[in-house]
Amino acid sequence: MPMLLTVLEITAPVFLLAAVGFAWVKLGFEYRVEFVTRFAMTLSVPCLIFVALMRTQVEASALAALSLASFAAYALVTLAMLALVVLGRLDRRTFLAPLIFGNTGNLGLPLALFAFGDVGLDYAVVVFAVMAILSFTFGIWLVSGGGSLIKVVKEPVVAATLLGALFLWQGWQTPTFLTNALDLIGQMAIPMMLITLGVAVARLQPAGFVVPSVLSALKVAVCVGCAWAAGAWFGLDRTALAVLIVQVATPVAVTSYLLAEKYGADADSVAGLVVVSTIMSVITLPLILAFVI
């Protein structure tokens, strides 16, 4: 019972904030997802990442091991999902990228923060950055047939990660007044992303629920297994391993739907994955947390 209460205390704020966004839309109020998402990914999230890395007390070697484990985990997930898509005779451009990449920003970051504190957030930022690099290159290539490394470097999230890593490596600190300002901007990111997630889910129109339900369940199982194997192989400590598993096992992100719509894949099918996997995560993420804590 104490473990159950602990998990509920961690996950309840996450899903309650998403529910606020969901209810906001259903009540007919305006919410400009494009503006909020652009603001978060251009300013608020980069500030959160930069400050988290600059202030981290985690050793650089541990962060490096987590980075390698993250790349390895996503490589294993890619191979497993490719086999699933081929065996299931599913359209690769539609299903492969969403099944590989999860919602490590909107859900992964706050869950890591609530479950493991600032150290957990530091670890989660690393996994999120790895996912962003892969998503903006390999992920876009899967959906559209093209990806650009230059575009990745220009992304504020990636730039903030590299700059934060440089400050961490050199032991630099920004002036206190600037750090406080960046910290305030970064604190907006987590509640803003969770509410936006609820808004986006409320507006999506899935084409069906049977196939998305099966794929969402398989995604969770595959991602947990691959993340655990990669983390164990690289000898991650308990907290880093737990964060890696939670991050990789997050549900399909809304950005997968946006990319499918932009590049002409089956956006309705991806919408089904987003909605079903997000709803399913209300059960699966607490179970995963109970397993790794």
N, C-alpha and C positions, 0 to 999 in steps of 0.2 A: 504493500500500500504506500509506504513512503516514497518508493521509487516512482510509482504511478503519479503521485502528487507532484514530484519534482519534474517529471516529464511534462505534465500538464501546465505547470507554472512556466515552463520554457516555451512551449508551443502555443499556448492560448493567446498571448499578446500578438503573435505573428498572424494568426488566422482571424483574430478579432479586428485587427487593422485592415486586413484584406476584406473582411465582411463590411466594414465601414464604406469602403469604395464600392462594393457590390450594391449595398443598400442605397448609396448616394445616387447611383445611376437609375436604379429601379424606382426611386422617388421622383425621377424626372429632372434632377438638377444637372446643370452643365458641368462638364469636366473635360478639359482639353488635354487628352492623353499625349498628343504629339508634342505640345509645348512642355508639359511636365517631364516627359521622358527625355526630351532634348536637354532640358535644364539639368536634370539629374545626371545624365551620362556625360554632359559637357563640363559641368562645374561641381556639383555636389559630391558625386561619387569619386571623381578624381581627387578632390580635397580630402575626402574620407580615407582613401587609399594612401595618399602621400603622408598625411599626418600619422596614420597607423604604422606605416613602415618606419618613418623617421623616429617615432617614439618607442618602437618595439624593444622589448628586453630579451627577445628570443635571439639566440646565437645565429649568426649568418650561415654557419654550416648546417644548422637544422632547417633553415628556410631553403637552402640550396637542395638539401635532400628531399624536401617536400615538393619543390619544383620538378625535380626529376621523377619523383613518384607520380606526380600529377600527369606529366606527359605520358608516362608508362601506362597509367590507368586509362587515359583516354585512347591510347593505342589499342589496348586490350578490348575496350568497349567498342571501338570502331570495327575490329575484326569480328567480334561476336554479333554486332548489329548488321554488318554486311552479310554474314551467313544467314541471319534471320530474314533479312529482306530478300535475299536470293531464294532461299527455301520457301518463303511465303509468297513468292512471285509478286512482290510489292514494287511500286515505282520508286526507284532509288532517289530521284530528285525530290520527291515529296516526303519520303519517310526517313531516309538515312540520317540526315543532319539533326532533325528533331529528336530522334532516338539516341543520338550520341550526346548531345549537349543539353544540359539542364539549366534551371533557373537559379544559377549560383549567386546572382546579384540580389534579386528581389526577395528570395527565400533563404538562400544559403548564408549570406552575410548576417542577417539578424538572428538566425537560429544559432550560428556559431557564437555570436556575441552573447546571447541570452544563456546559452548552455555552458560556455567555457570562459566567458569574460573577455577582457582585452587581449589576452594571449590567443584565445580562439579566433577573435576577429583578425589578428595579425596573420594567423595561418590561413584563414578563409580568404583573405585578400590575395594571397599568393595563388591559391587554386583558381580564384576568380580571374586573375590576370592571365594565367595559363589558358584557361577556357576562352577568354576574350581573344587572345592571339590566334588560337586554333579556329575559333568561330569566324573571325574576320578574314581568314585565309582559306583553310581547308573547308570550313563550313559553307562559305559563299561559293567556293568552287563546286561543291557537291550540288548546290541548288541551281547555280547559273552556268557553271562551266568555266568560271574565271575567278581569280582572287589576286589581291595585290599586297605584297609585303610593305610597300611604301605607304599604302592606305592604313595598314595596321599601326605603323610607327606614328602616323599623324593622329591617331585616335587619342583623345585626352586621357582615357582610362589607362592605356598602355604607356603614354608619356609620363603620367603621374607615377605609375609603377616603377618605371626605369629611374625617374628622378628620386623617388623615395628610396629605392635600392642604393642609389649613389650616396645619398645622405646617410643611410644606415652604414654603408661600407666605410665611409670617411669619418663617421662620428659627428657629422655636422648637425647644427640646429638652426632653424630660422629664428629671428628675433621674437621675443615673447608676444608682443602685440600682434605680429603677423601669424604666429602659430595659433593664438586664440581666435583670430578671425577665420582662419582656414578650418579650425576645429568646429566653429559654429556653423559654417557652411556645410561641412561634412556631416554634422549631426542631423541635418534635414534629410539626408539621403534615405536612411532606412525607413522611417515612417512614410515618406513620400513614395518610395518604390512599392511598399506593401499596399497602400491605398490604391495606387495605380494598377497594381496586379488585380485587385478586386474589381476595379472599373473595367479593365480589359476583358476579364472573364465574363462579366455581366453582358458585354456587348457582342461577344462571339456567338456565332450560330453554327453549332456542330452539324455535320451531315448525318451522323449516326453515332451509336455508343458501343456496339458490340466489338468491332475491330479495335477502336481506341482503348477499350477496357482491357482486352487481351494484351495488346502491345504495351500499354502502360504498366501492367503487372510484370510482364517480362523485362521491361526496361529497369524497373526497380531491382529485380533479382539479379540481373546481369551487372548492373552498375555497382551494387553492393559487393558482389563477388570479385569483380575486377579491381575495385578500389582497395579492398582488403588485401588481395594478392599483391598488388603493386606496393602498398604501404608496408606490408610485411617484408617484402623483398628488399626494400631500401632501409629497413630497420627504423621506421619512424617511431617516435615515442607515442604514448597512449593518446595524448591530446591531439597531436598532429594526425595520427591515424584516424581518430574519430572524426575530425573535421574533414579530412579527405573523403571518407565514406559518405558523410552527410552531404557534402557539396556535390560529389559526382552523382549521387542518387536523387538529387532534386528533380521535380517534374519538368515537363517541356516548357520552355520559355515562350512568352508572347512574341518575342523577336523572331522566333521560327515561323510564326504565322505571317508576320510582316514581310519576311524574306520570301516566303512561298508566294505571297500575293505579288510582290514586286517582280519576281523572276519567272512567273508563269507556271509554277507548280500547282498542285491541287490544294489550294488554301483552305477549302472546307474540311478536307481530311485532317490537315494540320490543326485546324481550329478544334476539331474533335479531340485530338491528342492533348492539346493545351488544357481544355476544359476538364476532360476526364482525369488526366494525370494530376492536375491541381487539386481537384476534389478528392481523389484517391490519396493524395499526400497528407490530408487531414488525419488519415489512419496510418499510412506507411511511415511518415517522418517521425511521429512519436514512437513507433515501434523500433525504428532504427536507432533513435536516441536512447531508448531504454536498453538496447543491445550494446551500444558503444560506451555509455557513461560508466 
